[in-house]
Amino acid sequence: MHTPGFCAIIVAGGKSSRLGNTPKAGLSNGTHTLLDRALLAVSQADACVVVGPETLPVPNDVLLTREDPPYSGPAAAIHAGAEKLAQHYSGIGRPAPTWCIILGVDTPNIAPAVNLLAEHAGAAAGHETGFWGVCDGVYQPLVGIYRYAPLRQVFSAGSTNASVRSFLKQLHPQEVELSPAHTADVDTWEQARALGFDSPQWSSY
């Protein structure tokens, strides 16, 4: 199945309150951090932006930006990421890819799901504007692929502390059933231990 070109936004700037404010992106399994794993999952992206604190250690070829104001939620982060990608492509003088992956930083086994979403985008009809993950009947708004231009448009205003799902529903995304093994996320120390990512690499941003 054809896999289209895509850019990517990784949402990595939450407070991690259920982890005692330990930076979620820096939780490690001894080899990789959660941020590392998210970046690996979208390693085929034409361009990738991480939305989080300016101190996040990202590779030189990865963009970094921050939602405004900080900690104003994932919808604001997606807006900031989409605008950073627009600046990037304007600066290099070429259009953005048709598709954009949205990914949270806390799903270390998500790579197979990203590949599946990209395959669905590659087979999409012209009227389909996005695909989001569903696992056991639960929508995964931070595991999806959407046409970049309409994605940027729907997040263009009013995203501070807003519901991500309320914005994404405007794109009428198609559902893609994903495995719970791939969408398992880290919100608590119990989940971090279960997934083997319970070693903080830094204590604050």
Backbone torsions as a table, in degrees:
resi	resn	phi	psi	omega
1	MET	NA	139.6	-178.9
2	HIS	-67.2	133.6	174.6
3	THR	-109.5	119.2	-175.8
4	PRO	-79.5	165.4	171.1
5	GLY	-68.8	146.7	179.8
6	PHE	-151.7	157.4	167.6
7	CYS	-105.7	177.0	-174.1
8	ALA	-147.1	144.9	173.3
9	ILE	-121.8	122.6	176.1
10	ILE	-108.2	121.1	-179.3
11	VAL	-89.0	114.2	-170.8
12	ALA	-137.4	22.3	-171.3
13	GLY	-116.1	19.4	-178.5
14	GLY	-72.0	169.5	-178.0
15	LYS	-80.3	-16.3	-178.7
16	SER	54.1	46.1	-174.9
17	SER	-62.9	-32.2	-179.5
18	ARG	-78.4	-5.2	174.0
19	LEU	-108.4	20.8	-178.8
20	GLY	66.2	29.5	-179.2
21	ASN	66.6	15.2	171.3
22	THR	-69.1	128.0	-177.3
23	PRO	-56.5	115.5	-176.8
24	LYS	-61.6	-39.4	-176.3
25	ALA	-59.6	-25.6	-176.7
26	GLY	-94.4	3.0	176.6
27	LEU	-68.0	135.1	-171.0
28	SER	-125.1	153.2	171.3
29	ASN	-99.9	12.3	-178.0
30	GLY	98.8	-18.2	179.0
31	THR	-121.5	-46.0	-178.6
32	HIS	-128.4	150.2	168.6
33	THR	-88.8	168.3	174.5
34	LEU	-59.7	-36.8	176.7
35	LEU	-63.8	-42.8	177.0
36	ASP	-55.9	-46.0	-176.0
37	ARG	-66.6	-37.9	176.9
38	ALA	-63.8	-42.4	178.6
39	LEU	-64.7	-39.2	176.9
40	LEU	-63.0	-37.6	-178.3
41	ALA	-63.7	-28.9	-179.7
42	VAL	-113.2	29.3	-175.6
43	SER	-63.3	-18.6	178.3
44	GLN	-88.1	2.5	-178.9
45	ALA	-65.8	142.8	175.6
46	ASP	-64.8	-38.3	173.6
47	ALA	-151.1	147.2	-178.9
48	CYS	-133.2	135.8	174.7
49	VAL	-120.7	132.1	173.1
50	VAL	-99.4	129.5	179.2
51	VAL	-105.2	111.7	-176.9
52	GLY	179.5	-172.3	-178.4
53	PRO	-56.9	148.6	-177.2
54	GLU	-66.5	-13.4	179.2
55	THR	-88.1	-2.5	179.1
56	LEU	-60.9	132.2	179.4
57	PRO	-81.4	99.8	179.0
58	VAL	-113.8	152.4	177.4
59	PRO	-60.5	160.0	-176.8
60	ASN	-61.9	-27.5	-177.8
61	ASP	-91.7	8.5	178.3
62	VAL	-108.6	133.0	178.2
63	LEU	-77.7	154.7	179.5
64	LEU	-138.1	132.4	177.2
65	THR	-147.4	178.2	-175.0
66	ARG	-136.0	140.2	173.3
67	GLU	-69.2	151.3	-176.6
68	ASP	-125.9	118.6	-2.4
69	PRO	-76.3	163.4	177.5
70	PRO	-56.4	147.5	178.5
71	TYR	62.6	30.2	179.3
72	SER	-96.9	16.8	169.7
73	GLY	101.8	162.8	-176.6
74	PRO	-67.4	-28.9	176.9
75	ALA	-64.2	-43.7	176.2
76	ALA	-63.7	-34.2	178.4
77	ALA	-66.9	-41.1	178.3
78	ILE	-64.5	-41.5	176.0
79	HIS	-58.3	-47.3	-179.9
80	ALA	-62.9	-41.2	179.7
81	GLY	-65.5	-42.3	179.5
82	ALA	-63.3	-39.2	178.9
83	GLU	-69.7	-37.4	177.4
84	LYS	-63.7	-39.9	176.6
85	LEU	-64.4	-40.2	178.0
86	ALA	-60.6	-42.9	177.4
87	GLN	-62.7	-41.5	-179.6
88	HIS	-60.9	-50.0	-176.6
89	TYR	-70.6	-32.4	173.9
90	SER	-63.7	-39.7	-178.7
91	GLY	-66.8	-31.5	-179.9
92	ILE	-97.3	0.7	171.8
93	GLY	72.8	34.2	174.3
94	ARG	-148.5	158.2	-176.5
95	PRO	-72.7	156.2	174.8
96	ALA	-70.1	156.1	173.1
97	PRO	-59.2	160.9	180.0
98	THR	-62.6	-36.4	-170.6
99	TRP	-112.8	153.2	178.4
100	CYS	-137.9	126.0	174.6
101	ILE	-83.0	135.0	171.2
102	ILE	-110.9	129.2	-175.1
103	LEU	-145.3	133.9	169.0
104	GLY	-78.2	162.6	-175.7
105	VAL	-86.0	-3.5	-166.3
106	ASP	-108.2	21.3	179.8
107	THR	-120.5	85.5	-169.5
108	PRO	-67.5	-18.3	-178.2
109	ASN	-108.8	27.1	-169.5
110	ILE	-81.5	-12.3	-172.7
111	ALA	-52.1	-46.4	178.9
112	PRO	-61.1	-33.9	177.9
113	ALA	-67.9	-39.3	176.6
114	VAL	-60.3	-43.9	178.8
115	ASN	-61.6	-41.7	179.9
116	LEU	-65.1	-42.9	177.9
117	LEU	-62.1	-41.8	179.2
118	ALA	-63.9	-37.2	177.3
119	GLU	-64.4	-40.3	176.8
120	HIS	-63.5	-40.7	177.7
121	ALA	-62.7	-38.7	179.6
122	GLY	-63.9	-27.4	-179.7
123	ALA	-99.6	8.0	-172.8
124	ALA	-69.3	145.2	169.8
125	ALA	-76.8	164.6	-174.8
126	GLY	-61.5	-25.8	-176.5
127	HIS	-87.0	-10.1	-177.0
128	GLU	-83.1	125.6	-174.1
129	THR	-106.0	-5.6	179.1
130	GLY	178.7	165.0	178.1
131	PHE	-138.6	131.1	175.7
132	TRP	-125.6	152.5	-176.5
133	GLY	-75.6	144.6	172.9
134	VAL	-131.3	132.7	-179.6
135	CYS	-133.0	117.3	-179.3
136	ASP	53.1	40.5	177.6
137	GLY	82.3	-0.6	-178.8
138	VAL	-104.7	125.7	178.5
139	TYR	-71.8	143.5	-179.6
140	GLN	-116.5	82.5	-173.8
141	PRO	-63.7	-22.0	178.2
142	LEU	-99.8	25.1	170.6
143	VAL	-136.7	89.4	-176.4
144	GLY	-161.7	168.5	175.1
145	ILE	-134.0	133.1	-172.7
146	TYR	-139.4	153.4	172.7
147	ARG	-63.7	129.5	-170.1
148	TYR	-62.7	-45.7	-174.5
149	ALA	-60.6	-51.6	177.2
150	PRO	-67.9	-30.6	175.4
151	LEU	-59.8	-48.7	179.3
152	ARG	-60.6	-39.3	-177.3
153	GLN	-66.2	-44.7	-175.3
154	VAL	-71.3	-23.6	178.3
155	PHE	-96.5	15.6	-171.2
156	SER	-74.0	-20.6	-176.7
157	ALA	-151.5	151.1	172.9
158	GLY	70.8	26.8	-174.4
159	SER	-89.9	-10.0	-177.5
160	THR	-62.9	122.0	179.1
161	ASN	55.0	28.8	-179.5
162	ALA	-98.1	167.0	178.7
163	SER	-78.2	123.1	176.6
164	VAL	-58.8	-44.7	-176.3
165	ARG	-60.3	-36.6	-179.4
166	SER	-63.5	-32.6	176.7
167	PHE	-75.7	-47.4	-175.7
168	LEU	-65.1	-31.4	179.5
169	LYS	-62.0	-23.9	177.5
170	GLN	-66.2	-20.4	178.4
171	LEU	-88.7	-3.6	-179.6
172	HIS	49.8	54.8	-176.3
173	PRO	-67.9	148.8	174.0
174	GLN	-81.8	149.6	179.9
175	GLU	-84.8	139.2	172.9
176	VAL	-125.9	117.9	-178.9
177	GLU	-72.6	127.4	-177.9
178	LEU	-118.5	155.8	179.7
179	SER	-76.9	138.0	175.7
180	PRO	-62.1	-24.5	176.8
181	ALA	-65.6	-27.8	-177.7
182	HIS	-91.6	-28.3	-176.3
183	THR	-97.3	-0.4	179.0
184	ALA	-54.6	129.2	-174.6
185	ASP	-121.6	172.4	-176.7
186	VAL	-115.1	105.8	173.9
187	ASP	-119.1	-21.8	-177.2
188	THR	-131.1	165.6	177.1
189	TRP	-64.8	-33.3	177.7
190	GLU	-61.7	-44.3	177.7
191	GLN	-66.9	-38.5	178.6
192	ALA	-61.0	-43.6	179.1
193	ARG	-66.8	-40.2	-179.1
194	ALA	-62.2	-33.7	-179.4
195	LEU	-93.7	-4.0	177.0
196	GLY	81.9	16.1	-179.4
197	PHE	-115.9	66.9	-175.1
198	ASP	-121.0	18.5	179.6
199	SER	-112.1	103.6	-178.2
200	PRO	-67.7	132.4	177.1
201	GLN	-89.1	-18.7	172.3
202	TRP	-152.1	151.5	-172.8
203	SER	-93.0	-16.4	177.6
204	SER	-155.5	164.3	179.2
205	TYR	-80.5	NA	NA
